[in-house]
Amino acid sequence: MNRIVVGAHYGLKDWLAQRITGVVMAVYTVILMFYLFTGGAASAEAWRATMSGGFMRFISFLFIISLCYHAWVGIRDIWMDYVKPTSVRLTLHTLTLLTLVGVAGWATQIIWRL
């Protein structure tokens, strides 16, 4: 393996980002499940009212950004580990990044449109 290690903390930032975004997504899931199981989404109007509040919009946006960043780190590492030609890897990185930015924008638009 010809991996170049650039220092004692190589990969620490990505490892930490994966853990932090994972915790953010888990907390959001618990909050959402609590809301759903307490009857908060009994109707479309109730769901719309909940998602239109500032707190839910904020934590939903935070979830979307965390999900996309979490996916970016994971997929980027797959491309770096298994795709050897640099031009193909760069193309895949670019397509992945553009897709994730588009998905984040689309999901945010859907949530804020409610």
Contacts in CASP RR format, 6 or more apart in sequence:
PFRMAT RR
TARGET T0000
AUTHOR 0000-0000-0000
METHOD contacts of the structure
MODEL  1
MNRIVVGAHYGLKDWLAQRITGVVMAVYTVILMFYLFTGGAASAEAWRAT
MSGGFMRFISFLFIISLCYHAWVGIRDIWMDYVKPTSVRLTLHTLTLLTL
VGVAGWATQIIWRL
14 73 0 8 1.000
14 77 0 8 1.000
17 69 0 8 1.000
17 70 0 8 1.000
17 73 0 8 1.000
18 70 0 8 1.000
18 73 0 8 1.000
18 74 0 8 1.000
20 66 0 8 1.000
21 66 0 8 1.000
21 67 0 8 1.000
21 69 0 8 1.000
21 70 0 8 1.000
21 73 0 8 1.000
22 66 0 8 1.000
22 70 0 8 1.000
24 62 0 8 1.000
24 63 0 8 1.000
24 66 0 8 1.000
25 63 0 8 1.000
25 66 0 8 1.000
25 67 0 8 1.000
25 70 0 8 1.000
28 59 0 8 1.000
28 60 0 8 1.000
28 62 0 8 1.000
28 63 0 8 1.000
28 66 0 8 1.000
31 59 0 8 1.000
35 41 0 8 1.000
35 50 0 8 1.000
39 46 0 8 1.000
40 46 0 8 1.000
40 47 0 8 1.000
40 50 0 8 1.000
41 47 0 8 1.000
41 50 0 8 1.000
47 114 0 8 1.000
48 114 0 8 1.000
50 56 0 8 1.000
51 57 0 8 1.000
51 60 0 8 1.000
51 111 0 8 1.000
51 114 0 8 1.000
52 114 0 8 1.000
57 111 0 8 1.000
57 112 0 8 1.000
60 111 0 8 1.000
61 108 0 8 1.000
61 111 0 8 1.000
64 104 0 8 1.000
64 105 0 8 1.000
64 107 0 8 1.000
64 108 0 8 1.000
64 111 0 8 1.000
65 104 0 8 1.000
68 100 0 8 1.000
68 101 0 8 1.000
68 103 0 8 1.000
68 104 0 8 1.000
71 100 0 8 1.000
72 96 0 8 1.000
72 97 0 8 1.000
72 100 0 8 1.000
75 96 0 8 1.000
76 93 0 8 1.000
76 96 0 8 1.000
79 89 0 8 1.000
79 92 0 8 1.000
79 93 0 8 1.000
79 96 0 8 1.000
80 89 0 8 1.000
83 89 0 8 1.000
83 92 0 8 1.000
END
